[in-house]
Amino acid sequence: MTAPDAAELRRRTRELLAAHPPATTGRTDFLKARFDAGLAWVHYPAGLGGLDAPRSLQPVVDAELAAANAPDNDPRRIGIGLGMAAPTILGFGTDEQKQRFLRPLWVGEEVWCQLFSEPGAGSDLAALGTRAVRDGEDWVVDGQKVWTSSAHLARWAILIARTDPDLPKHRGISYFICDMTDPGVEVRPLRQITGEAEFNEVFLTGVRIPDSHRLGPVGEGWKVAQTTLMNERVSIGGSRTPREGGMIGPVARTWRERPELRTHDLHQRLLTLWVEAEVARLTGERLRQQLVAGQPGPEGSGMKLAFARLNQEISGLEVELLGDEGLLYGDWTMRRPELVDFTGRDAGYRYLRSKGNSIEGGTSEVLLNIVAERVLGLPSEPRNDKDVAWKDLSR
């Protein structure tokens, strides 16, 4: 079957709107109908929310729906599901897993989280110690995960655990889908410097995961996880934004609206960061065009690096520009938010929250190594643990 072109996608979108008018159709019902029509993510396979169309044609559908004031699926709330779980399930899941998980994931009926990092396995993620032991048709999982966004909201989690401690650390890992409502799952908030607790630590005690919820072969979880991690970095650092979107927007508005705050030095710094933010935005557009041809590669790590550095420098400039006002902080209430809004609050919040950008989704130090080795082709750092069984590593 020939993939639909832009005109065909417009026709299908208008048919969807005629059959399910947004003004009289419930939000969830409309999103389910959109998924079933193949207009959720058009580059996905037919029957799984897509039409096997080029990824570059998704904006055609989105524009038609926006013009009709149709509801979206609140992508910031379900970003881990959309940006990390879904492409991994698509790439490694069975037909049954794809049918079971992708529709409620995209519609937003089921929130996802990511159980990867551990107290002793952050930058060196492959050193993880959470164990999964086979017991009949199930795996019994015990361990601790940390820095888990949305765990307090999640129905499902993507989880990597050690299934063979006798193999080197990268080769004894398997990848699972974990039910966050299992009685052995305990979620505790981690309060951040912002006052919020968007992150959590998760304790797994005797959690039983059916083997039917394993993604990919046993022992090849590290390979599966690479798909998740590369998509994570693209979703964090390469999201589509308009000109003066993101952190640079509030600073530019303040500069225009409050001339009494201006100095020559701040002007020069703002110009430099504005240009760098625009270069990063356009580079992100180019990266998304490259995605049309296949899966994300290590280039996403470069975008994530730029995202973290720019956010921190821009938010620092904003605090300086505001002077004494920049030291004020609007709300330090302990709360567990449903989504993270980097720019929707005050300058103090933006400044503090941006400090985490160089840690979450891969530390900047790790990403610099990835860019050096996989993009620039530089020699990898010497390692003496590559062929050592995980159980024999010093910890």
TORKOL-4160 file (C-alpha; in steps of 0.2 Angstrom, whole numbers, padded with zeros to 4 digits, m for minus):
395
<pt num="1" X="0000" Y="0000" Z="0000"/>
<pt num="2" X="0007" Y="0017" Z="m0005"/>
<pt num="3" X="0010" Y="0029" Z="0010"/>
<pt num="4" X="m0002" Y="0043" Z="0011"/>
<pt num="5" X="0004" Y="0061" Z="0005"/>
<pt num="6" X="0000" Y="0077" Z="0013"/>
<pt num="7" X="m0017" Y="0079" Z="0003"/>
<pt num="8" X="m0023" Y="0062" Z="0009"/>
<pt num="9" X="m0018" Y="0066" Z="0027"/>
<pt num="10" X="m0028" Y="0082" Z="0026"/>
<pt num="11" X="m0043" Y="0072" Z="0019"/>
<pt num="12" X="m0042" Y="0059" Z="0033"/>
<pt num="13" X="m0041" Y="0072" Z="0046"/>
<pt num="14" X="m0056" Y="0081" Z="0040"/>
<pt num="15" X="m0065" Y="0065" Z="0040"/>
<pt num="16" X="m0060" Y="0062" Z="0058"/>
<pt num="17" X="m0066" Y="0080" Z="0062"/>
<pt num="18" X="m0083" Y="0077" Z="0053"/>
<pt num="19" X="m0086" Y="0060" Z="0062"/>
<pt num="20" X="m0080" Y="0066" Z="0079"/>
<pt num="21" X="m0083" Y="0085" Z="0081"/>
<pt num="22" X="m0072" Y="0091" Z="0095"/>
<pt num="23" X="m0085" Y="0103" Z="0101"/>
<pt num="24" X="m0097" Y="0088" Z="0105"/>
<pt num="25" X="m0085" Y="0073" Z="0107"/>
<pt num="26" X="m0077" Y="0070" Z="0124"/>
<pt num="27" X="m0058" Y="0072" Z="0125"/>
<pt num="28" X="m0054" Y="0054" Z="0127"/>
<pt num="29" X="m0066" Y="0048" Z="0114"/>
<pt num="30" X="m0059" Y="0060" Z="0102"/>
<pt num="31" X="m0041" Y="0055" Z="0105"/>
<pt num="32" X="m0046" Y="0036" Z="0104"/>
<pt num="33" X="m0054" Y="0040" Z="0087"/>
<pt num="34" X="m0039" Y="0049" Z="0081"/>
<pt num="35" X="m0027" Y="0035" Z="0086"/>
<pt num="36" X="m0039" Y="0022" Z="0077"/>
<pt num="37" X="m0039" Y="0033" Z="0061"/>
<pt num="38" X="m0020" Y="0032" Z="0061"/>
<pt num="39" X="m0017" Y="0051" Z="0064"/>
<pt num="40" X="m0009" Y="0049" Z="0081"/>
<pt num="41" X="0009" Y="0047" Z="0075"/>
<pt num="42" X="0008" Y="0045" Z="0056"/>
<pt num="43" X="0025" Y="0037" Z="0054"/>
<pt num="44" X="0020" Y="0022" Z="0065"/>
<pt num="45" X="0013" Y="0007" Z="0057"/>
<pt num="46" X="m0005" Y="0005" Z="0052"/>
<pt num="47" X="m0016" Y="m0002" Z="0066"/>
<pt num="48" X="m0004" Y="0006" Z="0079"/>
<pt num="49" X="m0009" Y="0024" Z="0078"/>
<pt num="50" X="m0001" Y="0027" Z="0061"/>
<pt num="51" X="m0002" Y="0025" Z="0043"/>
<pt num="52" X="0016" Y="0021" Z="0038"/>
<pt num="53" X="0018" Y="0039" Z="0032"/>
<pt num="54" X="0034" Y="0050" Z="0033"/>
<pt num="55" X="0037" Y="0057" Z="0050"/>
<pt num="56" X="0039" Y="0074" Z="0041"/>
<pt num="57" X="0020" Y="0074" Z="0037"/>
<pt num="58" X="0014" Y="0074" Z="0056"/>
<pt num="59" X="0013" Y="0093" Z="0056"/>
<pt num="60" X="0000" Y="0093" Z="0042"/>
<pt num="61" X="m0011" Y="0083" Z="0053"/>
<pt num="62" X="m0007" Y="0093" Z="0068"/>
<pt num="63" X="m0011" Y="0110" Z="0059"/>
<pt num="64" X="m0028" Y="0104" Z="0054"/>
<pt num="65" X="m0033" Y="0098" Z="0071"/>
<pt num="66" X="m0026" Y="0114" Z="0079"/>
<pt num="67" X="m0037" Y="0124" Z="0067"/>
<pt num="68" X="m0052" Y="0115" Z="0073"/>
<pt num="69" X="m0048" Y="0117" Z="0091"/>
<pt num="70" X="m0046" Y="0098" Z="0094"/>
<pt num="71" X="m0039" Y="0092" Z="0110"/>
<pt num="72" X="m0022" Y="0085" Z="0111"/>
<pt num="73" X="m0015" Y="0072" Z="0122"/>
<pt num="74" X="m0006" Y="0083" Z="0134"/>
<pt num="75" X="0011" Y="0078" Z="0129"/>
<pt num="76" X="0021" Y="0086" Z="0143"/>
<pt num="77" X="0011" Y="0075" Z="0155"/>
<pt num="78" X="0015" Y="0059" Z="0146"/>
<pt num="79" X="0032" Y="0063" Z="0139"/>
<pt num="80" X="0041" Y="0048" Z="0145"/>
<pt num="81" X="0028" Y="0037" Z="0137"/>
<pt num="82" X="0028" Y="0046" Z="0121"/>
<pt num="83" X="0046" Y="0049" Z="0120"/>
<pt num="84" X="0054" Y="0034" Z="0127"/>
<pt num="85" X="0042" Y="0019" Z="0131"/>
<pt num="86" X="0033" Y="0020" Z="0114"/>
<pt num="87" X="0048" Y="0019" Z="0102"/>
<pt num="88" X="0056" Y="0005" Z="0113"/>
<pt num="89" X="0040" Y="m0005" Z="0113"/>
<pt num="90" X="0038" Y="m0002" Z="0094"/>
<pt num="91" X="0056" Y="m0007" Z="0091"/>
<pt num="92" X="0057" Y="m0022" Z="0102"/>
<pt num="93" X="0039" Y="m0027" Z="0108"/>
<pt num="94" X="0029" Y="m0042" Z="0102"/>
<pt num="95" X="0013" Y="m0039" Z="0093"/>
<pt num="96" X="0003" Y="m0042" Z="0108"/>
<pt num="97" X="0013" Y="m0029" Z="0118"/>
<pt num="98" X="0011" Y="m0016" Z="0104"/>
<pt num="99" X="m0008" Y="m0019" Z="0104"/>
<pt num="100" X="m0010" Y="m0018" Z="0123"/>
<pt num="101" X="0001" Y="m0003" Z="0127"/>
<pt num="102" X="0003" Y="0009" Z="0113"/>
<pt num="103" X="m0015" Y="0015" Z="0112"/>
<pt num="104" X="m0018" Y="0019" Z="0131"/>
<pt num="105" X="m0001" Y="0026" Z="0131"/>
<pt num="106" X="m0004" Y="0039" Z="0117"/>
<pt num="107" X="m0021" Y="0043" Z="0123"/>
<pt num="108" X="m0014" Y="0047" Z="0140"/>
<pt num="109" X="m0025" Y="0035" Z="0149"/>
<pt num="110" X="m0009" Y="0027" Z="0156"/>
<pt num="111" X="0006" Y="0037" Z="0162"/>
<pt num="112" X="0023" Y="0029" Z="0161"/>
<pt num="113" X="0039" Y="0031" Z="0171"/>
<pt num="114" X="0057" Y="0025" Z="0169"/>
<pt num="115" X="0066" Y="0014" Z="0181"/>
<pt num="116" X="0084" Y="0015" Z="0176"/>
<pt num="117" X="0095" Y="0025" Z="0187"/>
<pt num="118" X="0100" Y="0018" Z="0204"/>
<pt num="119" X="0109" Y="0025" Z="0219"/>
<pt num="120" X="0125" Y="0016" Z="0214"/>
<pt num="121" X="0122" Y="0016" Z="0195"/>
<pt num="122" X="0119" Y="0033" Z="0188"/>
<pt num="123" X="0132" Y="0039" Z="0175"/>
<pt num="124" X="0138" Y="0021" Z="0175"/>
<pt num="125" X="0121" Y="0014" Z="0172"/>
<pt num="126" X="0127" Y="m0003" Z="0166"/>
<pt num="127" X="0133" Y="m0006" Z="0184"/>
<pt num="128" X="0115" Y="m0007" Z="0190"/>
<pt num="129" X="0111" Y="m0020" Z="0204"/>
<pt num="130" X="0092" Y="m0022" Z="0204"/>
<pt num="131" X="0090" Y="m0041" Z="0202"/>
<pt num="132" X="0077" Y="m0050" Z="0192"/>
<pt num="133" X="0076" Y="m0069" Z="0195"/>
<pt num="134" X="0066" Y="m0081" Z="0185"/>
<pt num="135" X="0052" Y="m0090" Z="0194"/>
<pt num="136" X="0042" Y="m0101" Z="0182"/>
<pt num="137" X="0033" Y="m0089" Z="0170"/>
<pt num="138" X="0037" Y="m0074" Z="0180"/>
<pt num="139" X="0053" Y="m0064" Z="0185"/>
<pt num="140" X="0054" Y="m0058" Z="0203"/>
<pt num="141" X="0062" Y="m0041" Z="0205"/>
<pt num="142" X="0071" Y="m0034" Z="0220"/>
<pt num="143" X="0081" Y="m0017" Z="0221"/>
<pt num="144" X="0080" Y="0002" Z="0221"/>
<pt num="145" X="0078" Y="0015" Z="0208"/>
<pt num="146" X="0080" Y="0033" Z="0210"/>
<pt num="147" X="0077" Y="0050" Z="0201"/>
<pt num="148" X="0061" Y="0043" Z="0194"/>
<pt num="149" X="0050" Y="0057" Z="0186"/>
<pt num="150" X="0031" Y="0054" Z="0187"/>
<pt num="151" X="0033" Y="0038" Z="0197"/>
<pt num="152" X="0019" Y="0044" Z="0208"/>
<pt num="153" X="0007" Y="0046" Z="0193"/>
<pt num="154" X="0013" Y="0031" Z="0183"/>
<pt num="155" X="0003" Y="0015" Z="0179"/>
<pt num="156" X="0018" Y="0007" Z="0170"/>
<pt num="157" X="0037" Y="0008" Z="0170"/>
<pt num="158" X="0051" Y="0003" Z="0158"/>
<pt num="159" X="0063" Y="m0006" Z="0169"/>
<pt num="160" X="0080" Y="m0013" Z="0167"/>
<pt num="161" X="0087" Y="m0026" Z="0179"/>
<pt num="162" X="0101" Y="m0038" Z="0181"/>
<pt num="163" X="0096" Y="m0056" Z="0176"/>
<pt num="164" X="0114" Y="m0064" Z="0175"/>
<pt num="165" X="0127" Y="m0058" Z="0187"/>
<pt num="166" X="0140" Y="m0070" Z="0180"/>
<pt num="167" X="0141" Y="m0060" Z="0164"/>
<pt num="168" X="0150" Y="m0043" Z="0161"/>
<pt num="169" X="0139" Y="m0029" Z="0167"/>
<pt num="170" X="0133" Y="m0024" Z="0149"/>
<pt num="171" X="0128" Y="m0042" Z="0145"/>
<pt num="172" X="0118" Y="m0048" Z="0160"/>
<pt num="173" X="0104" Y="m0035" Z="0159"/>
<pt num="174" X="0086" Y="m0038" Z="0153"/>
<pt num="175" X="0072" Y="m0025" Z="0150"/>
<pt num="176" X="0054" Y="m0026" Z="0157"/>
<pt num="177" X="0038" Y="m0018" Z="0158"/>
<pt num="178" X="0034" Y="m0016" Z="0176"/>
<pt num="179" X="0016" Y="m0013" Z="0184"/>
<pt num="180" X="0018" Y="0001" Z="0196"/>
<pt num="181" X="0002" Y="m0004" Z="0205"/>
<pt num="182" X="0010" Y="m0021" Z="0211"/>
<pt num="183" X="0010" Y="m0022" Z="0230"/>
<pt num="184" X="0029" Y="m0024" Z="0230"/>
<pt num="185" X="0032" Y="m0006" Z="0222"/>
<pt num="186" X="0034" Y="0008" Z="0235"/>
<pt num="187" X="0036" Y="0026" Z="0228"/>
<pt num="188" X="0044" Y="0039" Z="0239"/>
<pt num="189" X="0046" Y="0058" Z="0235"/>
<pt num="190" X="0063" Y="0066" Z="0233"/>
<pt num="191" X="0061" Y="0085" Z="0237"/>
<pt num="192" X="0072" Y="0096" Z="0225"/>
<pt num="193" X="0080" Y="0113" Z="0227"/>
<pt num="194" X="0065" Y="0120" Z="0219"/>
<pt num="195" X="0054" Y="0114" Z="0234"/>
<pt num="196" X="0044" Y="0102" Z="0223"/>
<pt num="197" X="0046" Y="0083" Z="0222"/>
<pt num="198" X="0044" Y="0079" Z="0203"/>
<pt num="199" X="0057" Y="0065" Z="0206"/>
<pt num="200" X="0055" Y="0049" Z="0216"/>
<pt num="201" X="0064" Y="0035" Z="0223"/>
<pt num="202" X="0056" Y="0018" Z="0220"/>
<pt num="203" X="0059" Y="0002" Z="0230"/>
<pt num="204" X="0055" Y="m0015" Z="0222"/>
<pt num="205" X="0052" Y="m0029" Z="0234"/>
<pt num="206" X="0047" Y="m0046" Z="0227"/>
<pt num="207" X="0039" Y="m0038" Z="0212"/>
<pt num="208" X="0032" Y="m0051" Z="0200"/>
<pt num="209" X="0033" Y="m0047" Z="0182"/>
<pt num="210" X="0027" Y="m0060" Z="0169"/>
<pt num="211" X="0039" Y="m0065" Z="0156"/>
<pt num="212" X="0026" Y="m0059" Z="0143"/>
<pt num="213" X="0031" Y="m0041" Z="0149"/>
<pt num="214" X="0049" Y="m0043" Z="0144"/>
<pt num="215" X="0055" Y="m0032" Z="0130"/>
<pt num="216" X="0068" Y="m0040" Z="0119"/>
<pt num="217" X="0078" Y="m0056" Z="0123"/>
<pt num="218" X="0085" Y="m0061" Z="0140"/>
<pt num="219" X="0102" Y="m0053" Z="0143"/>
<pt num="220" X="0100" Y="m0040" Z="0129"/>
<pt num="221" X="0092" Y="m0027" Z="0139"/>
<pt num="222" X="0107" Y="m0015" Z="0137"/>
<pt num="223" X="0104" Y="m0015" Z="0118"/>
<pt num="224" X="0085" Y="m0011" Z="0121"/>
<pt num="225" X="0089" Y="0002" Z="0133"/>
<pt num="226" X="0100" Y="0011" Z="0120"/>
<pt num="227" X="0084" Y="0015" Z="0110"/>
<pt num="228" X="0076" Y="0022" Z="0125"/>
<pt num="229" X="0091" Y="0033" Z="0130"/>
<pt num="230" X="0094" Y="0040" Z="0113"/>
<pt num="231" X="0075" Y="0044" Z="0111"/>
<pt num="232" X="0076" Y="0052" Z="0129"/>
<pt num="233" X="0090" Y="0064" Z="0124"/>
<pt num="234" X="0081" Y="0069" Z="0108"/>
<pt num="235" X="0064" Y="0072" Z="0118"/>
<pt num="236" X="0073" Y="0083" Z="0131"/>
<pt num="237" X="0085" Y="0092" Z="0120"/>
<pt num="238" X="0077" Y="0092" Z="0103"/>
<pt num="239" X="0059" Y="0097" Z="0106"/>
<pt num="240" X="0051" Y="0108" Z="0093"/>
<pt num="241" X="0050" Y="0126" Z="0099"/>
<pt num="242" X="0046" Y="0143" Z="0090"/>
<pt num="243" X="0059" Y="0157" Z="0089"/>
<pt num="244" X="0061" Y="0164" Z="0107"/>
<pt num="245" X="0053" Y="0148" Z="0114"/>
<pt num="246" X="0061" Y="0140" Z="0129"/>
<pt num="247" X="0072" Y="0149" Z="0142"/>
<pt num="248" X="0077" Y="0164" Z="0130"/>
<pt num="249" X="0059" Y="0170" Z="0129"/>
<pt num="250" X="0056" Y="0177" Z="0146"/>
<pt num="251" X="0073" Y="0185" Z="0146"/>
<pt num="252" X="0070" Y="0193" Z="0129"/>
<pt num="253" X="0053" Y="0200" Z="0135"/>
<pt num="254" X="0060" Y="0207" Z="0151"/>
<pt num="255" X="0074" Y="0216" Z="0141"/>
<pt num="256" X="0061" Y="0224" Z="0129"/>
<pt num="257" X="0048" Y="0229" Z="0142"/>
<pt num="258" X="0060" Y="0235" Z="0155"/>
<pt num="259" X="0074" Y="0246" Z="0148"/>
<pt num="260" X="0079" Y="0253" Z="0165"/>
<pt num="261" X="0087" Y="0236" Z="0168"/>
<pt num="262" X="0098" Y="0236" Z="0153"/>
<pt num="263" X="0117" Y="0238" Z="0153"/>
<pt num="264" X="0130" Y="0236" Z="0139"/>
<pt num="265" X="0137" Y="0220" Z="0147"/>
<pt num="266" X="0120" Y="0212" Z="0149"/>
<pt num="267" X="0116" Y="0217" Z="0131"/>
<pt num="268" X="0131" Y="0208" Z="0124"/>
<pt num="269" X="0128" Y="0193" Z="0134"/>
<pt num="270" X="0110" Y="0192" Z="0129"/>
<pt num="271" X="0114" Y="0194" Z="0110"/>
<pt num="272" X="0126" Y="0180" Z="0111"/>
<pt num="273" X="0114" Y="0168" Z="0120"/>
<pt num="274" X="0100" Y="0173" Z="0109"/>
<pt num="275" X="0110" Y="0168" Z="0094"/>
<pt num="276" X="0116" Y="0152" Z="0102"/>
<pt num="277" X="0098" Y="0148" Z="0107"/>
<pt num="278" X="0092" Y="0151" Z="0089"/>
<pt num="279" X="0106" Y="0140" Z="0082"/>
<pt num="280" X="0101" Y="0126" Z="0094"/>
<pt num="281" X="0083" Y="0128" Z="0089"/>
<pt num="282" X="0087" Y="0126" Z="0070"/>
<pt num="283" X="0099" Y="0112" Z="0074"/>
<pt num="284" X="0085" Y="0103" Z="0082"/>
<pt num="285" X="0074" Y="0105" Z="0067"/>
<pt num="286" X="0088" Y="0097" Z="0056"/>
<pt num="287" X="0089" Y="0083" Z="0069"/>
<pt num="288" X="0070" Y="0080" Z="0067"/>
<pt num="289" X="0072" Y="0079" Z="0048"/>
<pt num="290" X="0086" Y="0066" Z="0050"/>
<pt num="291" X="0074" Y="0056" Z="0061"/>
<pt num="292" X="0063" Y="0054" Z="0046"/>
<pt num="293" X="0076" Y="0042" Z="0039"/>
<pt num="294" X="0077" Y="0031" Z="0054"/>
<pt num="295" X="0080" Y="0030" Z="0073"/>
<pt num="296" X="0089" Y="0044" Z="0083"/>
<pt num="297" X="0108" Y="0042" Z="0084"/>
<pt num="298" X="0121" Y="0050" Z="0096"/>
<pt num="299" X="0118" Y="0067" Z="0088"/>
<pt num="300" X="0104" Y="0068" Z="0101"/>
<pt num="301" X="0117" Y="0069" Z="0114"/>
<pt num="302" X="0124" Y="0085" Z="0107"/>
<pt num="303" X="0107" Y="0093" Z="0107"/>
<pt num="304" X="0105" Y="0088" Z="0125"/>
<pt num="305" X="0122" Y="0095" Z="0130"/>
<pt num="306" X="0117" Y="0112" Z="0121"/>
<pt num="307" X="0100" Y="0112" Z="0130"/>
<pt num="308" X="0108" Y="0110" Z="0147"/>
<pt num="309" X="0121" Y="0123" Z="0145"/>
<pt num="310" X="0110" Y="0136" Z="0137"/>
<pt num="311" X="0096" Y="0134" Z="0150"/>
<pt num="312" X="0109" Y="0137" Z="0164"/>
<pt num="313" X="0117" Y="0152" Z="0156"/>
<pt num="314" X="0101" Y="0160" Z="0151"/>
<pt num="315" X="0093" Y="0158" Z="0168"/>
<pt num="316" X="0108" Y="0165" Z="0176"/>
<pt num="317" X="0108" Y="0180" Z="0165"/>
<pt num="318" X="0089" Y="0182" Z="0169"/>
<pt num="319" X="0093" Y="0183" Z="0188"/>
<pt num="320" X="0107" Y="0196" Z="0185"/>
<pt num="321" X="0096" Y="0206" Z="0174"/>
<pt num="322" X="0082" Y="0207" Z="0187"/>
<pt num="323" X="0094" Y="0212" Z="0200"/>
<pt num="324" X="0086" Y="0211" Z="0218"/>
<pt num="325" X="0070" Y="0205" Z="0210"/>
<pt num="326" X="0079" Y="0190" Z="0204"/>
<pt num="327" X="0083" Y="0184" Z="0221"/>
<pt num="328" X="0064" Y="0182" Z="0225"/>
<pt num="329" X="0056" Y="0165" Z="0224"/>
<pt num="330" X="0037" Y="0164" Z="0222"/>
<pt num="331" X="0032" Y="0147" Z="0230"/>
<pt num="332" X="0043" Y="0134" Z="0239"/>
<pt num="333" X="0028" Y="0123" Z="0243"/>
<pt num="334" X="0031" Y="0105" Z="0244"/>
<pt num="335" X="0021" Y="0097" Z="0230"/>
<pt num="336" X="0022" Y="0083" Z="0217"/>
<pt num="337" X="0018" Y="0091" Z="0200"/>
<pt num="338" X="0010" Y="0081" Z="0186"/>
<pt num="339" X="0022" Y="0090" Z="0173"/>
<pt num="340" X="0038" Y="0100" Z="0173"/>
<pt num="341" X="0036" Y="0118" Z="0166"/>
<pt num="342" X="0054" Y="0125" Z="0164"/>
<pt num="343" X="0048" Y="0142" Z="0159"/>
<pt num="344" X="0030" Y="0145" Z="0166"/>
<pt num="345" X="0036" Y="0151" Z="0183"/>
<pt num="346" X="0047" Y="0165" Z="0190"/>
<pt num="347" X="0065" Y="0168" Z="0186"/>
<pt num="348" X="0071" Y="0160" Z="0203"/>
<pt num="349" X="0062" Y="0144" Z="0199"/>
<pt num="350" X="0070" Y="0144" Z="0181"/>
<pt num="351" X="0087" Y="0147" Z="0188"/>
<pt num="352" X="0086" Y="0133" Z="0201"/>
<pt num="353" X="0077" Y="0120" Z="0190"/>
<pt num="354" X="0090" Y="0122" Z="0176"/>
<pt num="355" X="0103" Y="0115" Z="0187"/>
<pt num="356" X="0096" Y="0098" Z="0185"/>
<pt num="357" X="0097" Y="0099" Z="0166"/>
<pt num="358" X="0115" Y="0094" Z="0166"/>
<pt num="359" X="0111" Y="0078" Z="0176"/>
<pt num="360" X="0094" Y="0072" Z="0170"/>
<pt num="361" X="0093" Y="0061" Z="0154"/>
<pt num="362" X="0112" Y="0058" Z="0155"/>
<pt num="363" X="0125" Y="0069" Z="0163"/>
<pt num="364" X="0134" Y="0081" Z="0153"/>
<pt num="365" X="0150" Y="0072" Z="0156"/>
<pt num="366" X="0143" Y="0056" Z="0150"/>
<pt num="367" X="0136" Y="0064" Z="0134"/>
<pt num="368" X="0153" Y="0073" Z="0130"/>
<pt num="369" X="0160" Y="0055" Z="0130"/>
<pt num="370" X="0146" Y="0049" Z="0118"/>
<pt num="371" X="0149" Y="0064" Z="0106"/>
<pt num="372" X="0168" Y="0062" Z="0107"/>
<pt num="373" X="0167" Y="0043" Z="0103"/>
<pt num="374" X="0152" Y="0041" Z="0092"/>
<pt num="375" X="0151" Y="0057" Z="0083"/>
<pt num="376" X="0169" Y="0063" Z="0082"/>
<pt num="377" X="0176" Y="0046" Z="0081"/>
<pt num="378" X="0189" Y="0049" Z="0095"/>
<pt num="379" X="0197" Y="0034" Z="0104"/>
<pt num="380" X="0186" Y="0028" Z="0119"/>
<pt num="381" X="0192" Y="0029" Z="0136"/>
<pt num="382" X="0202" Y="0014" Z="0143"/>
<pt num="383" X="0192" Y="0002" Z="0153"/>
<pt num="384" X="0197" Y="m0012" Z="0164"/>
<pt num="385" X="0179" Y="m0019" Z="0168"/>
<pt num="386" X="0173" Y="m0023" Z="0150"/>
<pt num="387" X="0175" Y="m0042" Z="0152"/>
<pt num="388" X="0174" Y="m0044" Z="0170"/>
<pt num="389" X="0158" Y="m0053" Z="0177"/>
<pt num="390" X="0147" Y="m0040" Z="0186"/>
<pt num="391" X="0148" Y="m0050" Z="0202"/>
<pt num="392" X="0166" Y="m0048" Z="0203"/>
<pt num="393" X="0166" Y="m0029" Z="0201"/>
<pt num="394" X="0171" Y="m0018" Z="0216"/>
<pt num="395" X="0157" Y="m0009" Z="0223"/>
